[in-house]
Amino acid sequence: MPPLEITTPSIIALTAVITAAAIWLIILAARLTQRPRNRPNPSIDLVDQARELKALGQIQEAVFLVRGETGMSQSAAARFVNRL
């Protein structure tokens, strides 16, 4: 059986495929960390508390409460409170 010959073009092609796969995995991991799939749902008690704070004019406190209980971002919690 003749020895396996690896030519320069095949090494370059293999390196390009491995590099592209690594870059794709890095991009996929970054996207998954930015948008987690299992976002916590606010409980009924939290909704009632936030609604009460909003009715009292304490919107920032309501946003802070929602963020602390759910882990939402500032903008997501603000949208949540504004929709109550």
C-alpha positions as CSV (number, residue, x, y, z in Angstrom):
1,M,0.0,0.0,0.0
2,P,1.5,3.4,-1.0
3,P,2.0,6.0,1.7
4,L,-0.8,8.6,2.1
5,E,0.3,11.8,0.5
6,I,-1.2,15.0,1.8
7,T,-0.7,17.9,-0.6
8,T,-0.6,21.5,0.2
9,P,-4.0,22.4,-1.4
10,S,-5.7,19.7,0.7
11,I,-4.2,21.0,3.9
12,I,-5.4,24.5,3.0
13,A,-8.9,23.2,2.3
14,L,-9.0,21.2,5.5
15,T,-7.8,24.2,7.5
16,A,-10.4,26.4,5.9
17,V,-13.2,24.0,6.7
18,I,-12.1,23.6,10.3
19,T,-11.8,27.4,10.7
20,A,-15.2,28.0,9.3
21,A,-16.8,25.5,11.6
22,A,-15.1,27.0,14.6
23,I,-16.3,30.5,13.7
24,W,-19.8,29.2,13.1
25,L,-19.8,27.6,16.6
26,I,-18.5,30.8,18.2
27,I,-21.3,32.8,16.5
28,L,-23.9,30.3,17.5
29,A,-22.8,30.3,21.2
30,A,-22.8,34.1,21.3
31,R,-26.3,34.3,19.9
32,L,-27.6,31.7,22.4
33,T,-26.2,33.6,25.3
34,Q,-27.8,36.8,24.2
35,R,-31.3,35.3,23.8
36,P,-31.9,32.6,26.4
37,R,-34.8,30.3,25.5
38,N,-36.0,29.7,29.1
39,R,-37.0,33.1,30.2
40,P,-38.7,33.2,33.6
41,N,-42.4,34.0,33.6
42,P,-43.5,36.6,36.1
43,S,-45.8,35.3,38.7
44,I,-49.3,36.7,39.4
45,D,-48.0,38.2,42.6
46,L,-45.2,40.0,40.8
47,V,-47.7,41.3,38.2
48,D,-49.9,42.6,41.0
49,Q,-47.1,44.2,42.8
50,A,-45.7,45.9,39.7
51,R,-49.2,47.1,38.7
52,E,-49.7,48.6,42.2
53,L,-46.3,50.4,42.0
54,K,-47.2,51.7,38.6
55,A,-50.6,53.0,39.8
56,L,-48.8,54.8,42.6
57,G,-46.5,56.5,40.0
58,Q,-43.4,54.5,41.1
59,I,-42.6,53.2,37.6
60,Q,-38.8,52.9,38.2
61,E,-39.4,50.9,41.4
62,A,-41.8,48.6,39.4
63,V,-39.1,48.1,36.7
64,F,-36.5,47.4,39.4
65,L,-38.8,44.9,41.1
66,V,-39.5,43.0,37.8
67,R,-35.8,43.0,36.9
68,G,-34.8,41.6,40.3
69,E,-37.5,38.9,40.3
70,T,-37.1,37.7,36.6
71,G,-33.6,38.7,35.5
72,M,-35.0,40.7,32.6
73,S,-33.0,43.4,31.0
74,Q,-33.8,47.1,31.8
75,S,-35.6,47.6,28.5
76,A,-37.6,44.4,28.7
77,A,-38.7,45.1,32.2
78,A,-39.6,48.7,31.3
79,R,-41.7,47.4,28.4
80,F,-43.4,44.8,30.7
81,V,-44.3,47.5,33.2
82,N,-45.5,49.9,30.6
83,R,-47.9,47.2,29.2
84,L,-49.5,46.7,32.6
